[in-house]
């Protein structure tokens, strides 16, 4: 494949950029000399994020597309890379919040498949077009936004937890595969972030980070070349503690909490 000449300035690609963490990541990277390629499903919200980034001095290209669109994603990513070599890709788009909460009778097939199509296959659709180009030039950084929920199976959202666990393991394998090629891969496991998605949940508490704080911390972790970044640390410790407790105890506590919340 023909590789265009290196242009000055960083080129950052972000999926799910129309709101929440994706929008915050776009704004934290927006500065003169930076090119942002932003993708989202909601044109009006995406245009507002793009306008904010342009006002901050960044060059912005926005595209309305769903990450489940295999051909659309490939065309967008290859086109973006041809316009200016991509440095960082954030595979951030996802379904979560109340839309991913399971009722007492369990998730329907349609809902579960939709969650996996976006959260898991959407990441793969973002990786597969660009990774070969990163390998060819022995450069590039691929960032997968998973979740703390990908570290623990919660009764509140089995499909969501499973989809995020899948992309976390995918990112781990990809990172080890890409290491000899000079391509970096980072997996990010956020806890609660103050976004429209998380505000639809009944579980959000005092450990919630603002989207701006989360985006800044993720940017710093990526710049340091961290393999994995999990926050906030109290929730990270709480999840780690469940691995040390008897499985029956963890199962009983989480199942009781889930039932109590659903019967309110």
C-alpha positions as CSV (number, residue, x, y, z in Angstrom):
1,X,0.0,0.0,0.0
2,X,1.2,3.5,-0.7
3,X,2.1,5.4,2.4
4,X,1.7,9.2,2.2
5,X,4.6,11.5,3.5
6,X,4.6,12.3,7.2
7,X,2.9,15.6,7.9
8,X,3.7,17.8,10.8
9,X,1.5,17.4,13.9
10,X,-0.4,14.7,15.6
11,X,-3.4,12.9,13.9
12,X,-5.8,11.4,16.4
13,X,-8.8,9.3,15.5
14,X,-11.7,8.9,17.9
15,X,-14.9,6.8,17.6
16,X,-17.9,7.6,19.7
17,X,-16.9,11.3,19.6
18,X,-20.3,12.9,19.6
19,X,-20.7,12.8,23.4
20,X,-19.3,11.6,26.7
21,X,-15.8,10.4,26.9
22,X,-15.2,10.6,23.2
23,X,-16.2,14.2,23.0
24,X,-14.0,15.0,26.0
25,X,-11.0,13.2,24.4
26,X,-11.5,15.2,21.3
27,X,-11.5,18.5,23.2
28,X,-8.4,17.5,25.3
29,X,-6.4,16.8,22.2
30,X,-7.7,19.9,20.3
31,X,-4.9,22.3,19.7
32,X,-3.1,24.0,16.8
33,X,-1.2,21.5,14.6
34,X,-3.4,18.5,15.6
35,X,-5.7,16.8,13.1
36,X,-8.7,15.1,14.6
37,X,-10.8,12.6,12.7
38,X,-14.0,12.2,14.7
39,X,-16.7,9.6,14.2
40,X,-20.1,9.3,15.7
41,X,-23.7,8.4,15.0
42,X,-25.3,11.7,15.9
43,X,-24.5,14.4,13.4
44,X,-25.7,17.5,15.3
45,X,-23.8,16.6,18.5
46,X,-20.7,15.6,16.5
47,X,-20.8,18.9,14.7
48,X,-20.9,20.7,18.0
49,X,-17.8,18.8,19.3
50,X,-16.0,19.5,15.9
51,X,-16.8,23.2,16.2
52,X,-15.3,23.3,19.7
53,X,-12.2,21.6,18.5
54,X,-11.8,23.9,15.5
55,X,-12.2,26.9,17.9
56,X,-9.3,25.5,19.9
57,X,-7.1,25.5,16.8
58,X,-7.3,21.9,15.6
59,X,-8.0,20.7,12.1
60,X,-11.1,18.5,12.2
61,X,-12.7,16.0,9.9
62,X,-16.0,14.5,11.1
63,X,-17.8,11.5,9.8
64,X,-21.2,10.1,10.7
65,X,-21.0,6.3,10.7
66,X,-21.8,3.3,13.0
67,X,-18.9,1.2,14.1
68,X,-20.9,-1.9,13.2
69,X,-20.6,-0.9,9.5
70,X,-17.6,-3.0,8.4
71,X,-17.2,-1.4,5.0
72,X,-18.0,2.1,6.2
73,X,-15.4,1.8,8.9
74,X,-12.7,0.5,6.6
75,X,-13.3,3.3,4.1
76,X,-13.3,6.0,6.7
77,X,-10.1,4.8,8.5
78,X,-8.1,4.2,5.3
79,X,-9.2,7.6,3.9
80,X,-8.3,9.3,7.1
81,X,-4.8,7.7,7.1
82,X,-4.3,8.7,3.4
83,X,-5.2,12.3,4.3
84,X,-2.6,12.4,7.1
85,X,-0.8,9.4,8.7
86,X,-2.7,8.4,11.8
87,X,-0.8,8.4,15.1
88,X,-3.4,7.4,17.6
89,X,-6.7,5.6,17.3
90,X,-9.2,5.6,20.2
91,X,-11.7,2.7,19.8
92,X,-14.1,4.4,22.2
93,X,-17.7,3.9,20.8
94,X,-19.9,1.7,22.9
95,X,-23.4,0.9,24.2
96,X,-23.8,1.2,28.0
97,X,-25.8,2.9,30.7
98,X,-29.4,2.0,31.2
99,X,-29.5,0.5,27.7
100,X,-27.2,-2.3,28.9
101,X,-28.9,-3.0,32.2
102,X,-30.5,-6.4,32.4
103,X,-34.1,-7.0,33.7
104,X,-34.8,-9.7,36.2
105,X,-35.9,-12.1,33.5
106,X,-32.6,-11.7,31.6
107,X,-31.4,-9.9,28.5
108,X,-33.1,-10.6,25.2
109,X,-31.1,-12.0,22.3
110,X,-31.6,-8.8,20.4
111,X,-30.2,-6.6,23.1
112,X,-27.3,-8.9,23.9
113,X,-26.3,-9.1,20.2
114,X,-26.6,-5.4,19.8
115,X,-24.3,-4.8,22.8
116,X,-21.7,-7.2,21.4
117,X,-22.0,-5.8,17.9
118,X,-21.1,-2.3,19.0
119,X,-18.8,-2.9,22.0
120,X,-16.8,-5.8,20.7
121,X,-17.1,-6.1,17.0
122,X,-17.1,-2.3,16.7
123,X,-13.6,-2.3,18.2
124,X,-12.5,-5.0,15.8
125,X,-14.0,-3.1,12.9
126,X,-11.8,-0.1,14.1
127,X,-8.6,-2.2,14.5
128,X,-8.5,-4.3,11.4
129,X,-8.4,-1.6,8.7
130,X,-5.6,0.5,10.4
131,X,-3.4,-2.1,12.2
132,X,-1.8,-3.4,8.9
133,X,-0.9,0.2,8.0
134,X,0.7,0.7,11.5
135,X,2.6,-2.5,11.1
136,X,3.9,-1.5,7.6
137,X,5.4,1.8,9.0
138,X,6.3,0.4,12.4
139,X,4.4,3.1,14.2
140,X,1.1,4.0,15.7
141,X,-0.9,3.6,18.9
142,X,-4.2,1.8,19.2
143,X,-6.2,2.5,22.3
144,X,-9.2,0.3,23.4
145,X,-11.7,1.8,25.8
146,X,-12.9,-1.2,27.8
147,X,-14.4,-0.8,31.4
148,X,-13.9,-1.8,35.0
149,X,-17.1,-3.9,34.3
150,X,-14.9,-6.0,32.0
151,X,-13.0,-7.2,35.0
152,X,-16.0,-8.5,36.9
153,X,-19.2,-10.2,35.7
154,X,-22.1,-8.2,37.2
155,X,-25.6,-9.5,37.3
156,X,-26.8,-6.0,36.3
157,X,-25.3,-6.4,32.8
158,X,-23.9,-9.8,31.8
159,X,-23.7,-8.9,28.1
160,X,-22.1,-5.5,28.7
161,X,-19.5,-7.0,31.1
162,X,-18.8,-9.8,28.6
163,X,-18.4,-7.4,25.7
164,X,-16.0,-5.3,27.6
165,X,-14.0,-8.3,28.9
166,X,-13.8,-9.5,25.3
167,X,-12.2,-6.3,24.0
168,X,-9.9,-6.1,27.0
169,X,-8.5,-9.6,26.2
170,X,-8.5,-8.7,22.5
171,X,-6.4,-5.7,23.3
172,X,-4.0,-7.7,25.4
173,X,-3.4,-10.2,22.6
174,X,-3.1,-7.5,20.0
175,X,-0.6,-5.6,22.2
176,X,1.6,-8.7,22.4
177,X,1.2,-9.4,18.7
178,X,2.1,-5.8,17.8
179,X,5.1,-5.4,20.1
180,X,7.7,-6.7,17.6
181,X,6.3,-4.3,15.0
182,X,6.8,-1.2,17.1
183,X,3.0,-0.6,17.4
184,X,1.7,0.3,20.8
185,X,-1.7,-0.9,22.2
186,X,-3.3,0.4,25.4
187,X,-6.4,-0.8,27.1
188,X,-8.3,1.6,29.3
189,X,-10.7,0.4,32.0
190,X,-12.7,3.3,33.3
191,X,-15.1,3.2,36.3
192,X,-18.0,5.6,36.4
193,X,-17.6,8.8,34.2
194,X,-20.1,11.6,34.4
195,X,-21.7,11.3,31.0
196,X,-25.3,11.1,29.7
197,X,-24.8,7.3,29.5
198,X,-23.7,6.9,33.2
199,X,-26.3,9.3,34.4
200,X,-29.0,6.9,33.3
201,X,-27.7,4.4,35.9
202,X,-28.8,4.1,39.6
203,X,-25.4,3.0,40.7
204,X,-23.3,6.1,40.1
205,X,-21.7,7.4,43.3
206,X,-19.0,9.7,44.7
207,X,-16.2,7.9,42.8
208,X,-17.5,9.2,39.5
209,X,-15.0,11.2,37.5
210,X,-15.9,14.1,35.2
211,X,-15.4,13.3,31.5
212,X,-12.8,16.0,31.3
213,X,-10.8,14.5,34.2
214,X,-11.0,11.1,32.7
215,X,-9.9,12.3,29.2
216,X,-7.0,14.1,30.7
217,X,-5.9,11.1,32.7
218,X,-6.2,8.8,29.6
219,X,-4.2,11.2,27.5
220,X,-1.4,11.2,30.1
221,X,-1.5,7.4,30.3
222,X,-1.3,7.1,26.5
223,X,1.6,9.6,26.3
224,X,3.5,7.5,28.9
225,X,2.9,4.4,26.8
226,X,1.0,2.5,29.5
227,X,-0.1,-1.0,28.5
228,X,-3.2,-0.7,30.7
229,X,-4.8,2.1,32.6
230,X,-7.6,1.4,35.2
231,X,-9.3,4.1,37.3
232,X,-10.4,5.1,39.8
233,X,-8.1,3.2,42.2
234,X,-10.6,2.5,45.0
235,X,-12.9,0.7,42.5
236,X,-9.9,-1.1,41.0
237,X,-9.0,-2.4,44.4
238,X,-12.6,-3.4,45.1
239,X,-12.7,-5.4,41.9
240,X,-9.3,-7.0,42.7
241,X,-10.6,-7.9,46.2
242,X,-13.4,-10.0,44.7
243,X,-10.7,-12.4,43.3
244,X,-9.5,-13.1,46.8
245,X,-12.9,-13.8,48.3
246,X,-14.9,-17.1,48.0
247,X,-16.8,-17.2,44.8
248,X,-20.0,-18.2,46.6
249,X,-19.8,-15.1,48.8
250,X,-19.2,-12.7,45.9
251,X,-22.1,-14.4,43.9
252,X,-24.4,-14.0,46.9
253,X,-23.6,-10.4,47.6
254,X,-23.9,-9.3,44.0
255,X,-27.1,-11.3,43.3
256,X,-28.8,-9.8,46.4
257,X,-27.8,-6.3,45.5
258,X,-29.1,-6.8,42.0
259,X,-32.4,-8.2,43.1
260,X,-32.9,-5.4,45.7
261,X,-32.2,-2.7,43.1
262,X,-34.7,-4.2,40.6
263,X,-37.5,-4.6,43.2
264,X,-37.4,-0.9,44.3
